[in-house]
Structures are given as C-alpha cells and as structure tokens.
Amino acid sequence: MSPDPAPSSRPPQLRADCGRCFGLCCVVPAFAASADFAIDKPAGRPCPNLGPDHRCGIHDDLRQRGFPGCTVFDCFGAGQQVAQVTFGGRDWRDAPETLPAMAEAFAVLRPLHELLWYLTEAVALRLPVDLSVELERARAETATLTEGDPTQLRTLDVVAHRDRVNPLLSRASDAVRSPEGADHRGAPLFGADLRRVDLRRANLRGALLIGADLRGADLSLADVTGADLRGADLRAADLRTTLFLHQAQLDAARGDARTELPATLTRPTHWTALPLTPLRQPSRTSAPARRSRRR
C-alpha cells in the first residue's frame, strides 16, 4: 500500500452554504458566556446578532467581539440540508411552528454529515479493496440516512450508526499509518510541548491538544480524528498528509505562513506570521501513550 493518502476535496453537499440555510447554527445550539462566546444563549433562541436575512451582523468581527467559538463551527452542510431538503425551503421565520422540528433534524443531520465527511475522506485513501468496498457501502448508507424526513430523522439512533461506522474508519487509519506510530488516543495533552516528540503516523484520535506546542512538528500520516486543537500552536508544522484533518480544527488553532497544509484546506485568515522560536532537530522520541479516551 502506498504511504501517501490520495488527495480529496469536500463535495458541495458537505460544505456549509450559509446562503441556502436559515441561520440554524445561530439558533439551534446553546452557548454560555466564556472565552468562546461573549454572551449566554439558550438552545432554540436566535442569537441577537442574527439578522432578518439569516446573516450574522458581526461576521467580520466575531473574534474581536468575543465570539471565536462561532468562527470554528462547521455544520458540514447540514444547515442547508435541513433548510432546503428536509423542510423544502420553508423558512422558520415564516412558519415558527417548524422551528422545534428543524432543531431536532439539525441535531441529527449535523453529526451524520460530519460522519459522511470522514467516510468520504477514507474512501479517497489507498486501501485494500475489501476495506474500500466496506467504506463505500457505509458512505452510501449514511448518505441515504441524511435524506430522511423529519419523522425518520427524529427516530434515528445516530450514535448507534456512528458506533457501527467508527471501527471501519479506525481500520482505514491503521492501514494507511502502517507501520503505526505512537498511540495517543484521547490523551490529555493540554499545553504539552510536543516539538521534539515523534508524531509521524501517530494515533491522535480524540486527543486533547488544547494549547499544545506543535511548532515545527511533523504530523505526516497522523490521525487527528476528533482531536481538539483549540489554541494549539501549529506554526511551521507539517500537516500536508495528516489524516482526517478538517477546516474547523485549523480555524481553532494558531499557525503561520510556514505551516504546511493539505491542498484541500485553507489557511485561516486570523493566522499571523509570528516569529518561530529556533528548534533543535527533533529527537524522534515518543510521548507516553495514553489510552484514557478511545475513539
């Protein structure tokens, strides 16, 4: 098997299209005043910054106005699916009675669309034929589930479906990362200095890398499924072949012009060309593996 994953691009239906949505990400979720959000907002209530055209009134200044959490949210296209497919373009502002059902549908479709994104990425990898067939079957099944009507979505056990699919994604990761690197699944690596740790082909699924120092790190073929990269320092890191890295993870992190990205992802606009502290050649040692939180 080739060690290099095949490049992929996100299909249009898995990219957020705010112009075809009804601002559902600004209505459905609840958030609490914190470093991520400047105010409290209960679930199901429109954010006060949401305009009558379903656009954010402070979109260009969200970080400066205390809403960085909004800038890293990705619905993976679930918003327009609910608005245009599940509810056939019926706006909740014109039909307020539909909002509770829309919220229920969005809560199911968002994780389904995220799972569909992971499956799409996995299918694009160079894998054994039998595994590719299983992944394609799972992708088709998941895509069919997203087409359900409000009643079907309400009764769908999305957690059970995800639990059936996740082992396939893990197998795909293991196949591409063979020989596998260090196992840091679910590791609490808050603020850890990982500049000299060998993370090539590492399993970082669900790792808590909040504020971690990854300057100059080589994350080639590392699996970052579900890894929390909020505030992680990715300046000059090599992410070109990192597995299952999505845009929201980059948007939550820090980086600069030297951070090497996959061709399918975009350098976040808030990244700045901060000076990079000179690094010694990594010793290629591995941090102690943690298995506290498996994904």
Backbone bond lengths (Angstrom), bond angles and torsions (degrees), N, CA, C in turn:
res aa  C-N    CA-C-N  psi(-1)  N-CA   C-N-CA  omega(-1)  CA-C   N-CA-C  phi
1 M - - - 1.460 - - 1.521 110.36 -
2 S 1.299 116.48 141.40 1.459 120.07 177.83 1.517 110.00 -70.76
3 P 1.348 119.35 138.12 1.458 121.25 178.89 1.518 112.50 -74.53
4 D 1.321 117.85 -10.77 1.456 120.42 -174.90 1.515 110.76 -99.16
5 P 1.355 117.77 122.40 1.444 119.19 177.61 1.513 110.70 -69.18
6 A 1.327 116.92 144.54 1.455 120.88 177.51 1.520 109.41 -70.75
7 P 1.330 118.28 138.83 1.448 120.10 179.98 1.527 110.64 -65.92
8 S 1.314 117.00 150.21 1.447 121.25 179.11 1.514 108.62 -140.34
9 S 1.305 116.38 162.55 1.453 121.02 174.65 1.514 107.83 -132.08
10 R 1.312 116.28 147.80 1.443 120.21 -175.10 1.525 110.44 -73.60
11 P 1.339 117.72 127.22 1.470 119.91 177.37 1.525 110.52 -60.62
12 P 1.333 117.58 152.46 1.466 120.36 -177.99 1.523 113.46 -54.46
13 Q 1.335 117.45 -36.71 1.465 119.38 -177.31 1.528 112.75 -70.23
14 L 1.331 116.96 -11.15 1.468 120.60 178.40 1.521 111.85 -107.40
15 R 1.336 116.80 10.94 1.461 122.05 175.34 1.520 108.64 -110.21
16 A 1.318 116.44 132.74 1.461 120.02 179.96 1.521 110.19 -60.73
17 D 1.325 115.35 130.70 1.463 121.97 177.59 1.525 106.78 -124.53
18 C 1.331 115.45 87.94 1.468 120.34 -173.14 1.521 112.47 -62.23
19 G 1.332 116.87 -26.57 1.451 120.21 179.95 1.513 113.17 -68.39
20 R 1.342 117.77 -18.22 1.461 121.88 179.99 1.524 111.83 -108.92
21 C 1.316 116.51 6.94 1.465 122.00 179.97 1.531 108.48 -105.62
22 F 1.316 116.52 174.60 1.464 122.19 177.69 1.531 110.46 -115.34
23 G 1.349 115.83 36.34 1.460 119.38 178.88 1.514 113.76 64.71
24 L 1.328 117.75 30.96 1.465 120.52 -173.73 1.525 113.15 -63.12
25 C 1.338 117.43 -33.12 1.470 118.69 179.55 1.527 111.12 -70.66
26 C 1.343 117.06 -14.84 1.457 121.91 177.58 1.524 111.72 -97.11
27 V 1.335 115.80 0.31 1.462 120.66 -177.13 1.525 111.54 -121.07
28 V 1.321 116.91 -50.60 1.459 121.35 -169.61 1.535 113.62 -68.69
29 P 1.340 119.75 -52.01 1.476 118.70 -175.10 1.525 112.05 -72.05
30 A 1.324 114.41 154.01 1.463 120.84 169.30 1.515 108.12 -96.63
31 F 1.342 117.27 150.67 1.454 119.40 170.44 1.522 109.61 -146.15
32 A 1.319 114.40 153.70 1.459 121.45 -176.42 1.521 110.13 -112.93
33 A 1.309 116.01 146.99 1.455 121.18 178.39 1.527 109.35 -55.85
34 S 1.318 115.83 125.86 1.458 121.66 -173.77 1.514 108.41 -167.54
35 A 1.350 115.71 -169.42 1.464 119.14 176.03 1.520 111.29 -65.48
36 D 1.338 117.38 -20.19 1.458 121.30 -178.69 1.517 113.41 -93.01
37 F 1.339 117.00 -26.84 1.463 121.06 -176.38 1.529 109.75 -138.13
38 A 1.320 115.46 134.99 1.467 119.71 -175.66 1.523 112.98 -77.82
39 I 1.326 117.82 -16.56 1.458 121.46 -175.39 1.523 110.54 -137.95
40 D 1.339 114.85 167.68 1.455 121.25 169.66 1.530 108.40 -87.28
41 K 1.330 116.02 141.94 1.458 120.00 173.41 1.516 108.95 -143.57
42 P 1.328 118.87 121.59 1.472 120.14 178.23 1.520 112.00 -73.41
43 A 1.299 116.55 157.48 1.463 121.51 177.82 1.522 110.20 -61.90
44 G 1.317 115.59 140.60 1.452 120.87 175.85 1.511 115.70 82.69
45 R 1.320 116.58 1.96 1.464 120.20 178.98 1.526 109.06 -112.39
46 P 1.342 117.46 130.94 1.469 118.68 -179.47 1.521 112.37 -60.78
47 C 1.319 115.93 140.40 1.457 120.83 173.67 1.530 108.42 -62.57
48 P 1.330 118.76 140.90 1.469 119.89 -179.91 1.523 113.07 -63.33
49 N 1.327 117.65 -15.57 1.459 120.26 177.85 1.530 113.10 -86.90
50 L 1.334 117.07 -3.39 1.457 120.84 -179.78 1.521 110.17 -80.53
51 G 1.322 116.66 123.67 1.462 121.03 -178.57 1.511 112.61 -84.97
52 P 1.327 117.31 170.56 1.470 121.59 179.49 1.526 113.24 -64.57
53 D 1.327 117.03 -16.48 1.466 120.71 177.38 1.528 111.66 -93.19
54 H 1.350 116.13 11.46 1.463 122.92 -179.33 1.525 112.22 67.13
55 R 1.307 117.99 21.98 1.461 122.52 176.34 1.521 109.59 -107.90
56 C 1.329 115.23 150.63 1.459 120.09 177.90 1.524 109.70 -76.52
57 G 1.324 115.80 128.11 1.456 119.85 -178.20 1.511 114.48 -73.78
58 I 1.339 117.33 -14.68 1.469 120.37 -179.70 1.532 110.41 -124.43
59 H 1.314 116.83 28.08 1.462 121.46 -173.24 1.526 112.83 -52.96
60 D 1.318 117.38 -42.32 1.466 120.32 -176.02 1.522 112.90 -76.15
61 D 1.328 117.15 -11.16 1.468 120.65 -176.89 1.520 112.26 -125.27
62 L 1.320 117.69 23.67 1.458 119.84 -174.67 1.522 112.87 -57.95
63 R 1.313 117.94 -45.49 1.466 120.16 -178.76 1.520 110.87 -65.25
64 Q 1.334 116.21 -43.43 1.464 119.76 -178.82 1.532 111.67 -67.57
65 R 1.329 116.80 -27.31 1.461 120.98 -177.79 1.528 112.68 -92.69
66 G 1.344 116.85 5.89 1.465 120.40 175.16 1.511 115.87 91.30
67 F 1.339 118.00 22.48 1.460 121.34 -179.51 1.533 112.00 -123.13
68 P 1.328 119.41 49.67 1.470 118.94 178.67 1.524 112.80 -63.01
69 G 1.339 117.04 -26.30 1.455 120.02 178.88 1.519 112.77 -59.99
70 C 1.326 115.97 -32.07 1.470 119.73 178.95 1.524 111.19 -69.40
71 T 1.319 116.97 -31.86 1.464 120.36 -174.29 1.520 112.58 -73.92
72 V 1.321 117.90 -15.36 1.467 120.20 -176.61 1.522 112.17 -110.64
73 F 1.319 117.39 6.46 1.458 119.74 178.91 1.530 109.58 -83.44
74 D 1.314 116.51 135.65 1.463 121.97 178.96 1.521 107.79 -132.30
75 C 1.318 116.80 120.41 1.471 120.18 179.10 1.513 112.00 -86.28
76 F 1.344 118.11 -5.88 1.470 123.14 -179.34 1.535 111.26 56.85
77 G 1.322 116.04 31.16 1.459 120.28 177.27 1.516 114.71 86.68
78 A 1.329 117.39 2.09 1.470 119.55 -178.75 1.525 111.85 -66.45
79 G 1.335 117.26 -30.64 1.455 120.50 -177.78 1.512 112.51 -60.90
80 Q 1.333 116.69 -51.78 1.462 118.58 -179.71 1.523 112.31 -71.20
81 Q 1.353 116.82 -25.61 1.466 119.36 176.01 1.531 109.87 -64.25
82 V 1.324 116.57 -46.25 1.463 120.56 178.22 1.521 110.13 -62.27
83 A 1.336 115.27 -48.07 1.463 120.04 -173.60 1.527 112.52 -67.23
84 Q 1.329 116.45 -47.64 1.456 119.77 -169.98 1.526 114.67 -96.45
85 V 1.329 117.23 -25.77 1.465 120.17 -177.11 1.527 110.84 -105.47
86 T 1.334 115.81 -61.37 1.463 119.04 -176.58 1.525 111.75 -59.23
87 F 1.339 116.96 -40.83 1.462 120.84 -178.01 1.527 113.10 -113.56
88 G 1.318 116.71 13.94 1.455 121.44 170.16 1.511 115.87 55.55
89 G 1.347 117.31 31.95 1.456 120.52 177.18 1.519 114.64 83.13
90 R 1.314 117.60 9.57 1.466 121.10 -179.75 1.527 109.54 -80.91
91 D 1.302 117.64 117.16 1.461 124.38 -174.99 1.529 110.84 -79.20
92 W 1.333 116.83 131.35 1.463 119.36 179.75 1.528 112.44 -65.59
93 R 1.324 117.43 -23.05 1.471 118.33 176.62 1.531 110.42 -67.55
94 D 1.329 117.09 -34.13 1.462 120.97 178.40 1.523 111.77 -83.13
95 A 1.325 115.96 -23.91 1.465 120.98 -179.52 1.529 108.57 -135.37
96 P 1.346 117.88 75.39 1.469 121.77 -174.88 1.523 113.90 -55.45
97 E 1.327 116.32 -26.69 1.470 119.24 -178.30 1.533 111.79 -66.60
98 T 1.336 117.62 -16.19 1.468 120.20 179.86 1.527 112.88 -83.92
99 L 1.320 117.21 -13.29 1.467 119.03 -173.24 1.526 113.73 -60.68
100 P 1.355 120.74 -44.99 1.470 118.36 178.62 1.525 113.05 -58.02
101 A 1.336 116.57 -41.11 1.465 119.28 179.56 1.521 110.95 -69.33
102 M 1.334 117.10 -35.74 1.466 120.65 176.08 1.530 110.43 -63.31
103 A 1.317 115.92 -41.21 1.464 120.08 179.65 1.519 110.77 -62.95
104 E 1.334 116.17 -41.61 1.466 119.81 178.07 1.530 110.58 -63.02
105 A 1.320 116.07 -43.91 1.464 120.17 -179.32 1.524 111.14 -64.73
106 F 1.324 116.71 -41.82 1.460 120.80 -179.95 1.533 110.79 -63.23
107 A 1.337 116.73 -38.96 1.467 121.16 -179.32 1.525 111.69 -64.54
108 V 1.335 117.14 -25.60 1.460 121.00 177.65 1.531 111.26 -90.44
109 L 1.322 115.94 -42.77 1.464 119.52 -174.85 1.522 113.26 -71.67
110 R 1.311 117.38 -31.42 1.463 117.75 -179.08 1.534 111.11 -61.22
111 P 1.359 120.61 -51.73 1.470 118.79 176.71 1.523 113.03 -65.83
112 L 1.338 117.49 -30.11 1.466 119.24 177.10 1.521 110.81 -65.50
113 H 1.327 116.31 -43.08 1.465 119.83 179.77 1.526 111.07 -67.56
114 E 1.317 116.87 -36.58 1.471 119.14 176.04 1.525 110.32 -62.84
115 L 1.340 116.35 -44.54 1.454 120.27 178.00 1.525 110.94 -62.19
116 L 1.323 116.50 -38.67 1.454 120.94 177.89 1.522 110.94 -63.64
117 W 1.336 116.62 -35.91 1.471 120.04 176.05 1.526 110.46 -63.30
118 Y 1.349 117.16 -46.17 1.463 119.96 179.64 1.527 111.05 -61.28
119 L 1.329 116.32 -41.28 1.459 119.50 179.61 1.529 111.20 -65.60
120 T 1.318 116.65 -38.22 1.467 120.75 177.68 1.525 110.23 -63.57
121 E 1.332 116.66 -41.98 1.462 119.91 176.43 1.526 111.34 -63.03
122 A 1.343 116.27 -41.62 1.462 120.05 -177.49 1.525 111.23 -66.66
123 V 1.328 117.07 -40.84 1.463 120.68 -179.85 1.529 110.89 -61.05
124 A 1.325 117.01 -29.03 1.460 120.93 -178.86 1.528 113.15 -77.75
125 L 1.330 117.69 -9.56 1.456 120.60 179.83 1.526 110.74 -78.60
126 R 1.316 115.03 158.59 1.465 120.06 176.45 1.524 107.88 -85.60
127 L 1.313 116.22 105.69 1.459 122.75 -171.94 1.521 110.84 -130.77
128 P 1.340 117.56 164.93 1.465 119.43 172.08 1.527 110.38 -56.94
129 V 1.312 116.41 146.50 1.460 121.16 -173.70 1.519 112.00 -57.74
130 D 1.330 117.48 -43.60 1.465 119.24 -176.61 1.529 111.34 -63.73
131 L 1.321 117.23 -38.06 1.454 120.52 178.36 1.527 111.11 -69.43
132 S 1.324 116.97 -39.83 1.463 120.57 176.81 1.523 111.06 -60.11
133 V 1.326 116.75 -39.84 1.466 121.05 179.42 1.522 109.99 -64.54
134 E 1.326 117.60 -43.32 1.467 120.87 179.19 1.526 111.01 -63.43
135 L 1.316 116.51 -41.67 1.458 120.29 179.48 1.526 111.30 -65.46
136 E 1.317 116.96 -41.64 1.462 120.47 178.73 1.524 110.59 -64.10
137 R 1.318 116.76 -37.90 1.465 120.36 177.51 1.531 110.38 -65.05
138 A 1.329 116.23 -42.14 1.465 120.02 179.05 1.526 111.03 -66.62
139 R 1.328 115.90 -36.62 1.459 119.30 178.22 1.534 110.68 -65.17
140 A 1.325 116.71 -44.28 1.461 120.15 179.49 1.523 110.97 -62.76
141 E 1.330 116.74 -40.96 1.467 120.40 179.18 1.523 110.63 -63.82
142 T 1.323 116.24 -42.65 1.464 120.38 -179.69 1.513 111.01 -65.80
143 A 1.325 117.22 -41.13 1.459 120.83 178.04 1.520 110.77 -61.66
144 T 1.326 117.29 -38.79 1.458 120.78 178.23 1.522 111.01 -64.18
145 L 1.318 116.83 -39.57 1.471 120.57 179.47 1.523 111.59 -61.83
146 T 1.331 116.90 -34.24 1.469 119.44 -179.05 1.526 112.52 -68.27
147 E 1.326 117.30 -15.42 1.455 121.50 -179.17 1.528 112.62 -87.73
148 G 1.325 117.06 1.51 1.460 120.43 -176.65 1.521 113.42 -64.28
149 D 1.340 115.70 156.65 1.458 119.97 176.44 1.532 108.92 -82.30
150 P 1.335 118.52 173.38 1.479 119.96 -176.52 1.524 113.89 -54.09
151 T 1.322 117.75 -39.44 1.466 120.37 -179.70 1.520 111.21 -67.45
152 Q 1.330 116.79 -43.94 1.465 120.25 178.44 1.520 111.60 -62.87
153 L 1.315 117.00 -40.68 1.462 120.36 179.55 1.527 110.93 -67.35
154 R 1.323 116.82 -36.67 1.465 120.23 -178.64 1.525 111.52 -63.10
155 T 1.315 116.44 -33.36 1.470 120.01 -176.65 1.527 112.74 -95.88
156 L 1.315 117.52 -0.30 1.462 120.79 -178.42 1.528 110.73 -76.40
157 D 1.322 115.90 131.19 1.468 121.45 175.56 1.529 107.81 -90.74
158 V 1.332 115.98 88.11 1.456 120.12 -175.14 1.528 111.39 -68.87
159 V 1.327 117.49 -29.61 1.470 120.38 178.63 1.531 110.26 -65.92
160 A 1.317 116.24 -43.71 1.466 120.01 179.12 1.528 110.72 -63.44
161 H 1.327 116.38 -40.08 1.466 119.25 178.52 1.525 110.60 -64.86
162 R 1.311 116.34 -43.02 1.465 119.81 179.03 1.528 110.66 -63.01
163 D 1.326 116.92 -38.79 1.466 120.35 179.43 1.527 111.63 -64.71
164 R 1.333 117.00 -29.30 1.461 119.71 177.61 1.527 111.43 -76.10
165 V 1.327 116.58 -32.14 1.462 121.15 -175.23 1.523 112.51 -85.91
166 N 1.318 117.81 -33.76 1.467 120.77 -174.80 1.532 114.22 -55.27
167 P 1.344 119.40 -40.23 1.476 117.77 177.50 1.526 112.98 -59.63
168 L 1.329 117.28 -33.41 1.464 119.92 176.25 1.526 111.17 -64.85
169 L 1.329 115.67 -42.88 1.462 119.30 178.76 1.525 110.91 -64.61
170 S 1.324 116.53 -37.69 1.470 119.96 177.53 1.523 110.88 -64.65
171 R 1.318 116.18 -40.65 1.472 119.37 178.44 1.519 111.17 -64.02
172 A 1.329 116.13 -39.10 1.465 119.40 177.56 1.523 110.63 -62.91
173 S 1.313 116.01 -43.28 1.460 120.78 178.64 1.518 110.88 -61.63
174 D 1.333 116.52 -46.59 1.466 120.64 -178.28 1.523 110.81 -61.60
175 A 1.341 116.00 -38.36 1.465 119.42 -178.17 1.514 111.48 -66.27
176 V 1.327 117.12 -42.05 1.467 120.69 -178.55 1.519 110.82 -73.39
177 R 1.332 117.46 -34.24 1.464 120.64 -176.04 1.528 112.54 -84.09
178 S 1.305 118.56 -2.49 1.458 121.54 -178.80 1.542 111.17 -66.47
179 P 1.339 118.40 128.66 1.461 127.15 -4.33 1.531 111.29 -69.83
180 E 1.318 116.27 137.31 1.448 121.49 -171.72 1.524 112.42 -72.65
181 G 1.339 114.02 147.95 1.452 120.46 175.65 1.524 110.98 -89.25
182 A 1.308 116.06 -160.04 1.460 121.80 -175.91 1.530 111.26 -64.86
183 D 1.321 115.24 150.34 1.464 121.95 -179.71 1.523 109.43 -101.74
184 H 1.332 116.23 109.10 1.468 121.83 177.58 1.524 110.82 -122.67
185 R 1.326 116.96 33.09 1.456 120.27 -179.47 1.529 111.05 -57.53
186 G 1.348 115.01 124.71 1.457 119.60 176.86 1.514 114.69 66.20
187 A 1.316 118.15 12.36 1.466 120.62 -175.62 1.526 110.89 -66.89
188 P 1.342 117.34 135.50 1.473 121.26 176.50 1.525 110.45 -80.72
189 L 1.316 116.56 85.97 1.465 122.29 -174.67 1.532 110.80 -104.76
190 F 1.321 116.67 38.50 1.458 121.60 179.38 1.530 110.29 -57.24
191 G 1.312 117.10 122.23 1.461 120.91 175.34 1.513 114.95 63.49
192 A 1.318 118.60 13.63 1.468 121.07 -175.86 1.531 111.03 -69.41
193 D 1.324 115.06 144.13 1.463 120.95 174.54 1.521 107.35 -87.31
194 L 1.320 116.73 103.94 1.459 122.14 -175.35 1.525 112.00 -111.79
195 R 1.323 116.76 19.07 1.452 119.89 -176.44 1.518 112.93 -64.81
196 R 1.304 117.69 -30.79 1.463 121.40 -176.01 1.526 112.27 -111.75
197 V 1.322 116.01 16.71 1.461 120.96 178.80 1.525 109.03 -98.44
198 D 1.319 116.07 134.76 1.462 120.47 179.97 1.523 108.94 -75.50
199 L 1.326 115.87 109.34 1.463 121.46 -179.10 1.524 111.92 -111.16
200 R 1.301 117.82 8.37 1.452 120.31 176.65 1.528 109.34 -64.38
201 R 1.331 116.24 130.05 1.464 123.73 179.75 1.533 112.27 62.48
202 A 1.312 118.00 17.31 1.460 121.16 -177.94 1.525 111.31 -72.93
203 N 1.329 115.57 152.75 1.453 121.63 173.04 1.527 107.16 -95.98
204 L 1.333 116.27 105.98 1.464 122.58 -179.57 1.527 111.15 -114.89
205 R 1.322 116.02 25.36 1.466 120.09 -179.44 1.531 110.45 -60.55
206 G 1.324 116.49 121.95 1.457 120.78 178.27 1.512 114.68 71.65
207 A 1.327 118.83 9.01 1.466 120.81 -179.68 1.528 110.34 -66.89
208 L 1.316 115.94 142.65 1.463 121.99 179.84 1.521 108.09 -95.80
209 L 1.322 115.06 92.07 1.464 122.39 -174.83 1.529 111.21 -102.45
210 I 1.315 116.76 28.14 1.463 121.76 -178.48 1.533 109.54 -60.82
211 G 1.323 115.84 120.61 1.461 120.32 178.75 1.510 114.83 70.26
212 A 1.318 118.67 10.36 1.469 120.75 -178.76 1.525 110.47 -68.23
213 D 1.330 115.15 148.62 1.460 121.68 178.94 1.522 108.46 -94.52
214 L 1.330 115.57 103.36 1.456 122.01 -179.33 1.529 110.90 -115.64
215 R 1.314 116.65 26.06 1.460 119.87 -179.51 1.527 110.61 -60.30
216 G 1.329 114.84 126.29 1.455 119.69 178.49 1.513 114.62 72.26
217 A 1.319 118.73 6.49 1.467 121.32 -176.84 1.527 110.78 -71.20
218 D 1.315 115.38 146.52 1.460 122.02 176.13 1.525 107.54 -100.75
219 L 1.347 116.12 107.29 1.458 121.71 -179.66 1.530 111.01 -105.79
220 S 1.312 116.10 32.16 1.456 120.66 178.85 1.525 110.78 -59.11
221 L 1.338 115.82 124.57 1.460 123.76 177.78 1.526 113.20 57.88
222 A 1.326 117.65 21.70 1.459 120.78 172.18 1.525 108.40 -81.00
223 D 1.325 117.17 141.79 1.456 122.32 -179.37 1.528 108.72 -95.44
224 V 1.337 117.03 114.55 1.466 121.33 -177.83 1.533 111.45 -111.62
225 T 1.318 117.22 29.30 1.463 120.82 177.70 1.530 110.12 -54.35
226 G 1.326 116.55 120.04 1.457 120.37 176.24 1.510 115.23 69.19
227 A 1.322 119.20 7.29 1.467 120.73 179.37 1.528 109.52 -69.03
228 D 1.318 116.23 138.09 1.467 121.73 -179.91 1.519 108.54 -91.51
229 L 1.329 116.23 108.31 1.459 121.75 -175.53 1.531 112.12 -106.84
230 R 1.322 117.74 21.06 1.455 119.69 -179.57 1.533 110.77 -59.66
231 G 1.316 115.10 122.84 1.456 119.96 178.07 1.511 114.80 72.45
232 A 1.329 118.94 1.56 1.466 120.46 178.66 1.529 109.40 -65.65
233 D 1.323 115.74 141.76 1.462 121.27 -177.91 1.520 109.11 -93.60
234 L 1.327 116.02 106.59 1.456 122.15 -176.79 1.528 112.15 -106.32
235 R 1.313 117.93 18.99 1.458 119.44 -178.88 1.527 110.84 -59.87
236 A 1.335 114.63 127.19 1.466 123.40 178.77 1.526 113.48 64.70
237 A 1.325 118.28 13.71 1.464 120.76 176.62 1.522 110.08 -75.65
238 D 1.325 116.29 154.26 1.459 122.06 178.61 1.522 108.81 -103.05
239 L 1.338 115.63 106.67 1.465 122.20 -177.80 1.534 111.33 -115.23
240 R 1.310 117.27 14.72 1.466 120.21 -171.23 1.520 113.30 -59.36
241 T 1.327 118.26 -36.20 1.465 120.42 -178.80 1.520 111.95 -119.15
242 T 1.325 117.39 19.44 1.463 120.45 177.54 1.523 109.23 -61.85
243 L 1.327 116.06 136.11 1.463 121.16 -174.92 1.523 112.09 -85.85
244 F 1.337 115.87 134.77 1.462 123.80 173.01 1.526 112.98 60.68
245 L 1.313 116.04 32.37 1.461 122.04 174.46 1.521 108.28 -85.35
246 H 1.330 117.95 125.51 1.461 118.80 179.03 1.525 110.94 -117.26
247 Q 1.313 115.02 167.71 1.457 121.93 -170.71 1.525 112.89 -59.69
248 A 1.321 117.14 -39.13 1.463 119.59 -178.05 1.524 111.77 -61.88
249 Q 1.331 117.46 -33.43 1.464 119.89 177.28 1.523 110.55 -65.21
250 L 1.331 116.32 -42.30 1.464 119.57 176.91 1.526 110.66 -63.56
251 D 1.326 116.38 -43.57 1.459 120.53 -177.24 1.526 111.45 -62.06
252 A 1.321 117.20 -27.73 1.467 121.05 -179.15 1.517 112.53 -83.78
253 A 1.338 117.08 -12.84 1.464 121.88 -175.10 1.518 111.13 -101.07
254 R 1.338 115.09 -178.38 1.458 122.82 174.39 1.528 108.13 -112.73
255 G 1.312 116.56 146.75 1.449 119.81 177.87 1.507 110.21 -161.45
256 D 1.315 116.66 -173.22 1.460 119.80 178.25 1.525 109.23 -149.06
257 A 1.325 115.54 -170.52 1.458 120.45 -175.88 1.521 112.27 -66.49
258 R 1.331 117.08 -18.51 1.455 120.35 -178.65 1.519 113.26 -90.53
259 T 1.323 118.20 -7.88 1.454 121.05 176.55 1.530 108.10 -67.36
260 E 1.308 116.32 123.17 1.470 121.07 -176.73 1.525 109.49 -91.22
261 L 1.338 115.50 121.18 1.463 121.87 -172.19 1.522 111.79 -112.49
262 P 1.343 116.55 157.41 1.467 119.36 169.71 1.520 109.81 -61.88
263 A 1.300 117.15 150.89 1.462 120.93 -177.92 1.523 112.38 -63.48
264 T 1.330 117.21 -20.61 1.460 120.79 -175.81 1.525 113.67 -88.86
265 L 1.351 118.04 -4.93 1.456 121.23 -179.00 1.525 110.36 -112.19
266 T 1.333 115.34 159.95 1.462 121.97 -174.58 1.520 110.68 -112.15
267 R 1.313 116.35 138.56 1.458 120.83 177.35 1.536 108.64 -67.74
268 P 1.327 118.48 121.92 1.471 120.55 -178.99 1.525 112.05 -58.94
269 T 1.306 116.05 142.25 1.464 120.43 -176.47 1.521 112.73 -68.44
270 H 1.337 118.07 -22.74 1.462 119.29 -177.85 1.524 112.63 -84.60
271 W 1.338 118.18 -6.26 1.457 120.07 176.96 1.523 108.92 -69.07
272 T 1.275 115.51 139.09 1.460 120.12 179.93 1.522 109.85 -123.02
273 A 1.316 116.15 156.87 1.465 121.25 -179.16 1.525 109.84 -82.35
274 L 1.320 116.43 69.35 1.457 121.08 178.74 1.523 109.48 -74.69
275 P 1.330 117.30 150.18 1.469 119.19 179.87 1.510 111.12 -64.39
276 L 1.291 116.45 141.65 1.459 122.59 -179.89 1.520 109.82 -97.78
277 T 1.321 116.03 124.35 1.459 120.28 176.63 1.523 109.08 -62.39
278 P 1.336 118.31 130.29 1.464 119.71 -179.42 1.522 111.36 -54.19
279 L 1.318 115.88 135.28 1.451 121.37 -177.94 1.520 110.19 -111.61
280 R 1.307 115.27 142.61 1.453 119.32 169.79 1.521 108.39 -77.59
281 Q 1.323 116.64 160.28 1.452 119.66 176.81 1.522 108.79 -59.70
282 P 1.337 118.64 126.39 1.464 120.82 -179.31 1.514 111.31 -54.08
283 S 1.322 115.27 140.87 1.458 120.60 -179.59 1.517 112.18 -81.50
284 R 1.364 116.20 -8.23 1.462 121.75 178.58 1.525 111.82 61.96
285 T 1.324 116.05 35.60 1.455 120.17 172.82 1.510 107.66 -93.83
286 S 1.306 116.22 156.04 1.457 119.91 -177.87 1.515 110.40 -106.58
287 A 1.330 116.06 138.92 1.459 120.52 174.42 1.512 108.39 -68.05
288 P 1.353 117.87 153.37 1.462 119.69 178.82 1.512 111.23 -55.42
289 A 1.318 116.52 131.22 1.481 119.88 -178.91 1.504 109.73 -69.52
290 R 1.317 115.72 139.73 1.452 121.76 176.47 1.520 107.64 -117.72
291 R 1.310 117.01 144.24 1.455 121.31 179.85 1.526 110.47 -129.44
292 S 1.330 115.86 28.41 1.463 119.72 -173.38 1.504 113.17 -70.90
293 R 1.338 117.83 -31.13 1.462 120.87 -178.54 1.510 109.02 -135.03
294 R 1.304 117.47 104.18 1.460 120.73 -178.87 1.520 109.30 -88.62
295 R 1.345 114.03 146.17 1.458 120.43 173.77 1.511 108.84 -124.02
